[in-house]
Amino acid sequence: MDGSEQGRNVVIESRSVANAKTKDTRNQWPGGQHPILPPGLPPGLPSGLPPDLPTASLTAAGDIAYAWDIEDDSITWMGESAQIFDGRAGNLTNGEAFSECINPDDLSNRLRILNRHFSIGEAYDCEYRIRHMECGFQWVHDRGAAVFDASGVPRRLHGVLRVITDRKHQEALLEHRANFDDLTGHFNKLRLREALQTAIAYNTRHEISGGFLIVGIDKLSVTRKKYGHDVADAVLIGTSHRIERCLRATDIIGRIDGDRFGIILSHCDSKGIEVTANKILNTIRGTAIQTPTGGVAVTVSIGGIAFPGLIRSAVDAMENADKALREAKYSGCNTFILHELTEEQRTRRQRMIAVGKQTLDAIADDRITLAYQPVVDAHSHAIQYYETLVRMYEPSGRLANPDEFVPALERLGTIRQLDLRALELTIRGLERSSDMRLAVNVSSLTITDPVWLRALVSLIHGRRNIAERLIVEITETAALEDFDVTARFVESIHDLGCKVALDDFGSGYTSFKHVKSLTVDVVKIDGTFVFDLDSNRENEVFIQTLLDLAGHFGLMTVAECVENSRVARLLEKLGADYLQGWHFGRPSIHPPWKDE
């Protein structure tokens, strides 16, 4: 179907759908009139206003307004249309002509949104591309509303077009940066890890062998120090290109960090893994890589792991391949080592898989619960909020310690399901008590999980009172693992109206730059520095430094693991805002609102 046929269908189909509309849904705008354009265009502006006010306002805003008479398929335009139609607005006097300007790939989506607006009153709000003689295609944002007659049939559609090409280009750039490495163009660490997790899950389900390689450039830091960053970057790019030439079309390559690349071999046994690794070794050391200062001889070391076997997560695969890479470098570089699990490691891994399955069964059987630990004001000791901590009931009724199952889920990559359940239970608690404030923990894997964010949006949508009482806690080590991803996650949480706390503050030695860039609301000082504070002068100095750092950025501070009154008084003197620990209350599975 060409563009003109689809354009005619917009009119034909919209009329047939609109005939079924009831009277209750007519007049989408007050008085049945669009707030910018009067029915019929012109006549008439409200009395006392300049006759050119609508056009001037539209021009100032960079928008174009239109009125589409659905009955005779005529369109009237208002505003400076040249920026969108390059002088063709005078020829676009009907819906059919206008539809021919729209990118054919976008027509069906516009038709769907338009018909839903006519049939059930769903907002007409869509984005699509319009052909421009000079610029190719311009992206526009189209918003409007229909005017219905007494029988519920749409007679006119009034709307506004705004050019959003720059915004779309920026979104595309941000999406590219979120998934790809700027220097090499390959997947970044986050995207590579997601692809690896998908490959492991697929190979496990279909019982197919696969492998993962980490290729490390030998002594790249020496090259950078001797020749400079431009030469080192040229070596990185040249190495990545040579690796690519050794791979099949189905293999995936990504850059893990400064001098390391990861490779996913989704259909490959141990022998095939070794063949690929040796091919990469030979190709890279075969000839020098050309750089701005001439040829540079390069070698690499490679570590690998076969999956699935006992490998169930991308985290496991990457850690084991990295261990093998370190062994390869220790053995003299320019070599490949395939990581093999020892019998003890196999036994431990099988036990971990069993624990992971038991936990997932507990989630399905609704045997996950929360424990609540108070966080108090450092001066008055009044409770400010509660941190929620995950607990699991075993089938026997025993309450399992989180240390017995959380590490296994983190290793298996299934901790996200537990985080999602904890979020649901925390929101339920906020619903039960209108003045309760709760904090929920998320793992490093959840920070990269769009499913968790979508669930949060769904649970708090339109409920500002709940969003403002929710604190999302992320660990400092997780934040530093992939800082850019964490920063975007924090921004998304803030956009929803929630607060963010940085847990274990001090364990990762966060810099001033990191604290400033993350824009968290609360930092929680790692309990290892608090536990013996009253007898450890070094920890006192360190905590004072952390408190000063947090205070410099206007952040609230929580000191964890406060076990006695001496430590509590000292922390108050040092300037901590909140305190948490067994001295003020142990985690309890009894919800605090039951005592109200």
C-alpha positions in Angstrom: 0.0 0.0 0.0 1.5 3.4 -1.0 1.3 6.6 1.0 -1.8 8.0 -0.7 -3.8 4.9 -0.2 -3.0 4.9 3.5 -3.8 8.6 3.7 -7.3 7.9 2.3 -7.7 5.1 4.8 -7.2 7.5 7.6 -10.3 9.4 6.6 -12.4 6.4 5.6 -11.5 4.2 8.6 -11.7 7.1 11.1 -15.3 7.9 9.9 -16.4 4.3 10.3 -14.9 3.9 13.7 -16.2 7.3 14.9 -19.8 6.4 14.0 -19.8 4.0 17.0 -18.8 6.7 19.4 -21.3 7.6 22.1 -22.3 11.2 23.0 -20.6 10.9 26.4 -17.2 11.2 24.7 -17.7 14.2 22.5 -16.3 17.7 22.9 -12.8 16.8 24.0 -12.0 20.5 24.7 -14.1 22.8 26.9 -17.1 24.0 24.9 -16.1 21.5 22.1 -13.5 23.9 20.9 -9.7 23.7 20.5 -7.9 26.1 22.8 -5.8 27.5 20.0 -7.9 27.3 16.9 -11.6 28.2 16.7 -13.9 25.9 14.7 -13.8 26.7 11.0 -10.7 28.8 10.9 -10.7 31.7 11.3 -13.4 33.2 12.4 -13.0 34.6 15.4 -10.7 35.5 18.1 -11.9 36.5 21.5 -12.8 40.1 21.5 -10.1 42.6 22.5 -7.2 40.4 21.2 -5.1 41.3 18.2 -6.1 39.4 15.1 -2.5 38.1 14.5 -2.1 36.9 18.1 -2.5 33.1 17.3 0.0 33.3 14.4 2.5 35.3 16.4 2.2 33.0 19.4 2.7 29.9 17.2 5.7 31.5 15.4 7.3 32.4 18.7 6.9 28.9 19.9 8.0 27.4 16.6 4.8 25.5 16.2 2.3 25.1 13.3 -1.4 24.6 14.0 -4.0 23.0 11.7 -7.7 22.3 11.4 -8.7 19.2 9.5 -12.3 19.1 8.3 -12.8 15.4 8.2 -16.1 15.6 6.2 -14.6 17.2 3.1 -10.9 16.2 3.9 -9.7 19.8 3.8 -6.9 21.2 6.0 -6.2 24.8 7.0 -2.7 25.7 8.4 -1.7 28.5 10.7 1.9 29.6 11.6 5.3 29.5 9.8 5.0 26.3 7.9 8.2 26.6 5.9 10.3 24.9 8.6 8.3 21.7 8.2 7.0 21.8 4.6 9.6 23.8 2.8 7.0 26.0 1.1 4.6 23.2 0.3 1.9 24.1 2.8 -0.2 25.7 0.1 -0.4 22.4 -1.7 -1.2 20.3 1.4 -4.8 21.3 1.6 -6.3 17.9 2.3 -5.5 14.8 4.4 -4.5 12.7 1.4 -1.9 15.2 0.3 -0.6 15.6 3.8 -0.3 11.8 4.3 1.9 11.6 1.2 4.5 13.7 3.0 4.7 11.3 6.0 7.3 8.6 6.1 5.5 5.4 5.0 7.1 3.6 8.0 5.2 6.0 10.4 1.8 6.1 8.7 0.4 2.9 10.3 1.2 4.0 13.8 -0.3 7.5 13.2 -3.5 5.8 11.8 -3.7 3.6 14.9 -3.4 6.5 17.3 -5.9 8.6 15.3 -8.5 5.8 15.2 -8.2 5.1 19.0 -8.8 8.8 19.6 -11.9 8.8 17.4 -13.2 5.6 18.9 -12.5 5.7 22.6 -11.2 9.2 23.2 -7.6 8.1 23.9 -5.3 11.2 23.5 -4.1 11.9 20.0 -0.4 12.4 20.6 2.2 10.9 18.3 5.6 11.5 16.6 6.4 10.8 13.0 8.6 12.0 10.1 7.6 14.4 7.4 9.5 14.6 4.1 11.5 17.8 3.7 13.1 18.8 0.4 16.3 20.0 1.9 16.6 18.1 5.2 15.4 14.7 4.1 12.9 13.9 6.9 11.9 16.1 9.8 10.6 14.6 13.0 7.4 16.3 14.3 5.4 15.9 17.4 1.6 16.0 16.6 -1.0 16.7 19.3 -4.6 17.4 18.8 -8.2 16.7 19.6 -11.4 16.1 17.6 -14.6 18.0 17.7 -17.7 15.7 17.6 -21.2 16.4 16.5 -24.3 15.6 18.6 -24.3 12.0 17.4 -20.7 11.4 18.4 -19.2 11.6 14.9 -15.9 13.5 14.6 -16.2 16.5 12.3 -12.9 18.3 12.8 -9.5 17.6 14.2 -7.6 20.6 15.6 -3.9 20.1 16.4 -0.4 21.5 16.6 2.8 20.3 15.0 6.2 20.9 16.5 9.6 20.1 15.0 11.6 17.7 17.3 14.3 16.6 14.9 17.1 17.9 17.2 15.6 16.1 20.2 15.3 12.9 18.2 18.9 13.1 17.2 19.9 13.7 20.8 17.9 10.7 21.9 19.5 8.5 19.3 22.9 9.7 20.4 22.1 9.0 24.0 20.7 5.6 23.1 23.9 4.8 21.1 26.1 5.9 24.0 24.1 3.8 26.4 24.8 0.7 24.3 28.0 1.2 22.4 31.6 2.2 23.1 32.4 5.6 21.6 35.9 4.7 20.5 35.5 1.3 18.9 31.7 1.3 18.1 31.3 -2.1 19.7 28.9 -3.0 22.6 29.9 -1.4 25.9 30.2 -3.5 29.1 26.5 -3.1 30.0 25.2 -4.1 26.6 27.7 -7.0 26.3 26.7 -8.3 29.7 23.0 -8.3 28.7 23.8 -10.1 25.4 25.9 -12.6 27.3 23.1 -13.3 29.8 20.7 -13.8 26.9 23.1 -16.2 25.2 23.5 -18.2 28.4 19.8 -18.5 29.0 19.2 -19.5 25.3 22.0 -22.1 25.3 20.8 -23.5 28.7 17.2 -23.8 27.4 18.2 -25.5 24.2 21.3 -27.4 25.6 23.7 -25.8 23.2 27.4 -25.2 23.9 28.8 -21.7 23.8 31.8 -19.8 25.1 33.0 -16.4 26.3 36.4 -14.9 25.7 38.1 -11.9 27.3 40.9 -10.5 25.1 43.4 -8.2 26.9 46.0 -6.2 25.0 49.4 -6.8 26.5 51.2 -3.8 28.1 48.9 -1.2 26.6 49.7 1.1 29.5 53.4 1.0 28.5 52.4 2.0 24.9 50.2 4.8 26.2 53.0 6.1 28.5 55.7 5.9 25.8 53.7 7.1 22.7 50.7 9.0 24.1 46.9 8.5 24.0 46.5 8.8 20.3 48.7 5.9 19.6 47.1 3.8 22.4 43.7 4.6 20.9 44.9 3.6 17.4 46.1 0.3 18.9 42.7 -0.3 20.6 40.9 0.4 17.3 43.2 -1.7 15.2 43.1 -4.6 17.6 39.3 -4.5 17.7 39.2 -4.6 13.9 41.5 -7.6 13.8 39.4 -9.5 16.4 36.3 -8.8 14.3 37.9 -10.4 11.2 38.4 -13.6 13.2 34.8 -13.9 14.2 31.7 -15.4 12.6 28.6 -13.2 11.8 26.8 -14.7 14.8 29.5 -13.8 17.3 29.3 -10.7 19.4 32.2 -8.4 20.5 32.2 -5.6 23.1 34.7 -3.5 24.9 34.7 -4.3 28.6 37.1 -1.5 29.8 40.3 0.2 28.8 42.3 -2.6 27.3 39.9 -5.6 27.3 37.3 -6.9 24.8 34.7 -9.5 25.4 33.5 -12.0 22.8 30.4 -14.2 22.9 30.5 -17.4 20.9 27.0 -18.6 21.2 27.3 -21.9 19.2 30.7 -23.2 19.9 32.2 -26.2 21.9 35.4 -26.2 23.8 37.4 -27.1 20.8 35.9 -24.3 18.8 36.6 -21.8 21.6 40.3 -22.8 21.5 40.4 -22.5 17.6 38.9 -19.0 17.7 41.3 -17.9 20.5 44.4 -19.1 18.6 43.1 -17.5 15.4 42.9 -14.2 17.3 46.4 -14.6 18.8 48.0 -15.3 15.4 46.1 -12.6 13.6 47.1 -9.8 16.0 50.7 -10.7 16.4 51.1 -11.3 12.7 51.8 -7.7 11.6 52.2 -4.4 13.4 49.2 -2.1 13.8 49.5 1.2 12.1 49.3 4.3 14.3 50.0 8.1 13.9 53.7 7.4 14.7 54.1 4.3 12.6 53.7 0.6 13.2 53.4 -0.8 16.7 53.8 -4.5 17.4 50.9 -5.8 19.6 50.1 -9.1 21.3 47.2 -10.1 23.4 46.3 -12.6 26.1 43.0 -14.4 26.2 41.0 -16.1 28.9 37.9 -18.1 28.2 35.0 -20.1 29.7 32.6 -22.6 28.2 28.9 -22.3 29.0 26.3 -23.2 30.1 27.5 -26.2 32.2 27.4 -24.8 35.7 27.5 -21.2 34.4 24.1 -19.6 34.9 24.9 -15.9 34.7 26.9 -13.4 32.7 28.5 -12.3 36.0 29.9 -15.8 36.5 31.1 -16.1 32.9 32.9 -12.8 33.0 34.5 -13.5 36.3 35.8 -16.9 35.3 37.0 -15.7 31.9 38.8 -12.9 33.7 40.5 -15.3 36.0 41.7 -17.3 33.0 43.0 -14.0 31.4 45.0 -13.2 34.5 46.5 -16.7 34.4 47.4 -16.2 30.7 49.2 -12.9 31.5 51.0 -14.4 34.4 52.3 -17.2 32.2 54.0 -14.7 29.9 51.3 -13.1 27.8 50.5 -13.9 24.2 48.7 -17.0 25.1 45.2 -18.5 25.8 43.9 -20.3 28.8 40.4 -21.9 29.1 39.1 -21.8 32.6 38.2 -25.2 34.1 36.2 -25.6 37.3 37.8 -27.8 40.0 35.7 -30.5 41.6 35.3 -28.4 44.7 34.1 -25.4 42.5 31.7 -27.7 40.7 30.2 -28.9 44.0 29.9 -25.3 45.3 28.3 -24.2 42.0 25.8 -27.0 42.1 24.9 -26.1 45.6 24.5 -22.5 44.6 22.2 -23.4 41.7 20.0 -25.4 44.1 19.8 -22.5 46.5 18.9 -20.2 43.7 16.0 -22.5 42.6 14.7 -22.7 46.1 14.6 -18.9 46.3 12.8 -18.6 43.0 10.3 -21.2 44.3 9.8 -19.0 47.4 9.1 -16.0 45.3 6.5 -18.0 43.3 5.0 -19.4 46.6 4.8 -16.0 48.3 7.3 -17.0 51.0 9.3 -13.8 50.7 8.8 -11.2 53.4 10.4 -8.0 54.7 12.2 -7.1 57.9 12.1 -3.5 59.0 15.0 -1.7 60.8 14.5 1.9 62.1 16.7 4.8 61.0 16.7 7.5 63.7 17.6 11.1 64.1 21.1 11.4 65.5 20.0 14.1 68.1 16.5 13.1 69.2 16.7 9.4 68.3 13.2 9.8 66.8 12.5 7.3 64.0 12.8 8.9 60.6 12.2 5.9 58.3 12.7 2.2 58.1 15.0 0.2 55.8 13.4 -2.9 54.4 15.5 -6.1 54.3 14.5 -9.2 52.4 13.8 -12.5 54.3 12.7 -15.9 53.1 10.5 -18.6 54.7 11.6 -22.1 53.9 8.9 -24.7 53.2 9.5 -25.9 56.8 8.6 -22.5 58.2 12.1 -21.6 59.1 13.1 -18.0 58.4 16.3 -18.2 56.3 19.1 -15.7 56.8 19.6 -13.5 53.7 23.3 -14.5 53.6 22.1 -18.0 52.8 20.4 -17.1 49.5 21.2 -13.5 48.4 24.8 -14.2 47.3 23.7 -17.2 45.3 21.1 -15.1 43.4 23.7 -12.4 42.8 26.1 -15.0 41.3 23.3 -16.6 39.2 22.0 -13.3 37.9 18.5 -13.9 39.2 18.7 -11.3 42.0 16.5 -9.1 40.0 13.4 -11.2 40.6 14.0 -10.9 44.4 14.6 -7.1 44.1 11.3 -6.8 42.2 9.4 -8.8 44.9 11.0 -6.6 47.6 9.8 -3.5 45.7 6.2 -4.8 45.5 6.2 -5.5 49.2 7.7 -2.1 50.1 5.1 -0.3 48.0 2.4 -2.4 49.8 3.8 -1.2 53.1 3.7 2.5 52.0 0.0 1.9 51.0 -0.8 0.5 54.5 0.6 3.5 56.4 0.1 7.0 55.0 3.0 8.6 56.9 5.5 5.8 56.8 8.8 6.3 54.9 10.6 3.1 53.7 13.9 2.4 51.9 14.3 -0.6 49.5 17.6 -2.0 48.4 18.5 -2.8 44.8 21.4 -4.9 43.4 23.9 -3.8 40.8 22.1 -6.0 38.2 18.8 -4.3 39.0 20.3 -0.9 38.3 20.6 -2.0 34.6 17.2 -3.8 34.6 14.4 -1.8 32.7 11.8 -4.3 34.0 12.4 -3.1 37.6 12.1 0.5 36.5 8.9 -0.1 34.6 7.5 -1.9 37.6 8.3 1.1 39.8 6.6 3.4 37.3 3.5 1.2 37.3 3.3 0.9 41.1 3.6 4.6 41.9 2.1 6.2 38.8 -0.2 9.1 39.8 0.6 8.4 43.5 2.9 11.2 44.4 2.4 10.7 48.2 3.9 7.2 47.9 6.7 8.2 45.6 7.9 10.9 48.0 8.1 8.4 50.9 10.2 5.8 49.0 14.0 5.7 49.2 15.9 3.5 46.8 19.2 2.3 48.1 22.1 1.5 45.8 25.6 0.3 47.0 28.7 2.4 46.3 30.5 -0.5 44.8 27.6 -1.1 42.4 27.6 2.6 41.5 31.3 2.6 40.7 31.1 -0.6 38.6 29.3 1.2 35.8 29.1 4.8 36.8 27.3 6.2 33.7 24.6 3.6 33.9 24.1 4.3 37.6 23.9 8.0 37.1 21.0 7.5 34.5 19.3 5.2 37.0 19.5 7.7 39.8 18.1 10.4 37.4 15.2 8.2 36.5 14.4 7.6 40.2 14.4 11.3 40.9 12.2 12.0 37.9 9.6 9.7 39.6 9.7 11.7 42.8 11.6 9.2 44.9 14.8 9.7 46.9 18.1 7.8 46.4 20.5 6.7 49.1 24.1 5.6 48.4 24.8 2.6 50.7 28.2 1.4 52.1 29.6 4.9 51.5 33.4 4.8 51.9 33.8 1.2 50.9 34.5 2.2 47.3 36.4 5.4 48.0 34.1 7.6 46.1 35.7 10.7 44.7 34.3 14.3 44.9 33.5 13.9 41.2 31.4 10.8 41.8 29.4 12.2 44.7 28.6 15.3 42.7 27.7 13.5 39.5 25.4 10.9 41.1 23.2 13.5 42.8 21.9 11.1 45.5 20.0 12.5 48.5 21.4 10.3 51.3 24.8 8.6 51.9 25.1 5.7 54.4 28.5 5.3 55.9 29.8 1.7 55.7 29.3 0.0 59.0 32.8 -1.4 59.0 34.1 2.0 59.9 31.4 2.6 62.5 31.4 -0.6 64.5 34.5 0.1 66.6 34.5 3.9 66.2 34.9 4.6 70.0 38.2 2.7 70.0 39.6 3.3 66.6 41.0 6.8 66.0 41.8 6.1 62.3 38.1 5.3 61.6 37.1 8.4 63.4 39.3 10.5 61.2 38.0 8.7 58.1 34.3 9.1 59.1 34.9 12.8 59.8 36.2 13.1 56.2 33.2 11.3 54.8 30.8 13.5 56.7 32.6 16.7 55.6 32.5 15.4 52.0 28.7 14.7 52.2 28.1 18.0 54.0 29.9 19.9 51.2 27.4 18.6 48.7 24.4 19.1 51.0 23.7 15.4 51.5 22.0 13.8 54.5 24.2 11.1 56.2 23.3 7.8 57.9 25.8 5.9 60.1 25.2 2.2 60.0 26.0 -0.5 62.6 25.6 1.6 65.7 25.8 -0.9 68.5 26.1 1.2 71.7 25.4 4.6 73.1 29.1 5.6 73.1 29.3 5.3 69.3 26.0 7.0 68.9 27.1 10.0 71.0 30.4 10.3 69.1 28.6 10.1 65.7 26.3 12.9 66.8 29.3 15.0 67.8 31.0 14.3 64.4 27.9 15.6 62.6 26.0 12.5 61.4 22.3 13.2 60.6 20.8 9.8 61.1 21.9 6.6 62.9 21.0 2.9 62.3 22.0 -0.2 64.2 21.0 -2.7 66.8 21.3 -0.1 69.5 18.1 1.5 68.1 16.4 -1.6 66.9 17.0 -4.9 65.2 15.4 -5.8 61.9 11.9 -7.1 62.6 9.5 -9.0 60.3 6.6 -7.4 62.2 5.5 -4.3 60.2 5.9 -1.1 62.3 2.4 0.1 61.4 0.8 -2.8 63.3 2.0 -1.2 66.5 0.2 2.1 65.7 
